[in-house]
Amino acid sequence: MLHKLIKPFIGLCILGITYSIGNKIYLYYTHNKAPIVTIDGLKVDGYYKGSTEGKLVANNPYKIATTEAVLDGKPFAGIPSKMGSRKFSHAFTINTEQLEDGEHTLTVLSTDASRRANTSDVSITFNVDNKALAASFVETNYRIDQGKTAHIKIQTNKQVAKITLKTLNKVFSCTPCTPTSFSYECFIPIDCEDAPMQYDIAAEVTDHVGQSLKLSGSLEIIQFNFPKQRGFSVDSEKLSAEKEISTKDQVLQEALDRWAKESLKQKQWYGKFELPIQVRRITTPFGEVRITPERGRYMHRGVDLVNMPRSIVWAAQNGKIIIKDRFAMSGNTVAIDHGLGIVTLYFHLDSFTDIEVGDPIKKGQPIGKVGMTGYANGYHLHWELRVNGTAVDPMEWTETIY
């Protein structure tokens, strides 16, 4: 009885072995898929210092015979050349102190053990940063008039991940002056009604490998005596008519608040800002204190510029159109985002040119014509410049290169 059972069992074993060998031979000659190999532990474009750990990981239907690792075009000994397995996780170490600061590339070429010798390569580019972080304010103490812009610069010894600056109970971000610069800048608006006194400036600089340092400075706000005006008014019937055909002013403010947060992350302008019309005279300066029947006491947070009715209004600088609409107070309105939270506003336009929200705009490109729509009793352009949502004197930006 036992003899009768053993024979079929042996036969099945031989058949299984034969099938296995046959399958391996078949795969050896027919396998045509590239090896699947990944480099784990290193992030693409990541920054590293000191000894950095990584893993070469494979999970393949056919074993990998060899790998060839190259770092910046030179053989890298941290990864063995012979593998002989279809699944593995090989840890390796890169001593970044033996490399120059900057960009490096690790490439691994893998070849499987099949007849076809299928290959694949995987590369990862990373950065080395072993330099100790150093930074300082270009100027430590700033004295700025109410209604002006504080342009604060910080110099570093390398490109950094971020710089945050705190003053006036607000937090600001600094950005590189140019894409590859070691000099960073921050625009801080001084509101017309910020209290004249000295404020602390606290900055924290953090590099790409987590090193950080703190800087301190001061910002003194100088009181400015803004002019006063009485007797300004707009016909009530005109105001009622504007409200009927216009979008609510609250919509404009909400849109500006949103765009202040979503402003382009890179500077779009170059050089000075230009006056948006040929100016015959300035009827209302920035910051003038007004008392009117319709609005009570308020500060005029732009400049009123006068030229011939329906004369051309053009963009003061490069940017993007973010608002084109009609509002009860500002009338036909255009807003341009110039990047880094800098926005210019053009009020009371008679009409618009062929522009739409989202369009890029160039300095000097026409956007409309001088009008008296909205809260206006004569043809003029109300021109306003806001920094991170706060109106500042736009004339300063026509006289200074930021």
Secondary structure as GFF3:
##gff-version 3
##sequence-region A 1 402
A	DSSP	alpha_helix	2	30	.	.	.	ID=ss1
A	DSSP	beta_strand	37	40	.	.	.	ID=ss2
A	DSSP	beta_strand	47	48	.	.	.	ID=ss3
A	DSSP	beta_strand	51	71	.	.	.	ID=ss4
A	DSSP	beta_strand	74	75	.	.	.	ID=ss5
A	DSSP	beta_strand	82	95	.	.	.	ID=ss6
A	DSSP	three_ten_helix	96	98	.	.	.	ID=ss7
A	DSSP	beta_strand	102	112	.	.	.	ID=ss8
A	DSSP	beta_strand	119	128	.	.	.	ID=ss9
A	DSSP	beta_strand	135	137	.	.	.	ID=ss10
A	DSSP	beta_strand	141	145	.	.	.	ID=ss11
A	DSSP	beta_strand	149	156	.	.	.	ID=ss12
A	DSSP	beta_strand	162	167	.	.	.	ID=ss13
A	DSSP	beta_strand	170	173	.	.	.	ID=ss14
A	DSSP	beta_strand	175	176	.	.	.	ID=ss15
A	DSSP	beta_strand	183	189	.	.	.	ID=ss16
A	DSSP	beta_strand	198	206	.	.	.	ID=ss17
A	DSSP	beta_strand	212	222	.	.	.	ID=ss18
A	DSSP	beta_strand	228	230	.	.	.	ID=ss19
A	DSSP	alpha_helix	236	245	.	.	.	ID=ss20
A	DSSP	alpha_helix	249	262	.	.	.	ID=ss21
A	DSSP	beta_strand	281	284	.	.	.	ID=ss22
A	DSSP	beta_strand	289	292	.	.	.	ID=ss23
A	DSSP	beta_strand	296	299	.	.	.	ID=ss24
A	DSSP	beta_strand	303	306	.	.	.	ID=ss25
A	DSSP	beta_strand	312	314	.	.	.	ID=ss26
A	DSSP	beta_strand	319	327	.	.	.	ID=ss27
A	DSSP	beta_strand	331	337	.	.	.	ID=ss28
A	DSSP	beta_strand	342	349	.	.	.	ID=ss29
A	DSSP	beta_strand	351	352	.	.	.	ID=ss30
A	DSSP	beta_strand	360	361	.	.	.	ID=ss31
A	DSSP	beta_strand	366	369	.	.	.	ID=ss32
A	DSSP	beta_strand	381	387	.	.	.	ID=ss33
A	DSSP	beta_strand	390	392	.	.	.	ID=ss34
A	DSSP	alpha_helix	394	399	.	.	.	ID=ss35
###
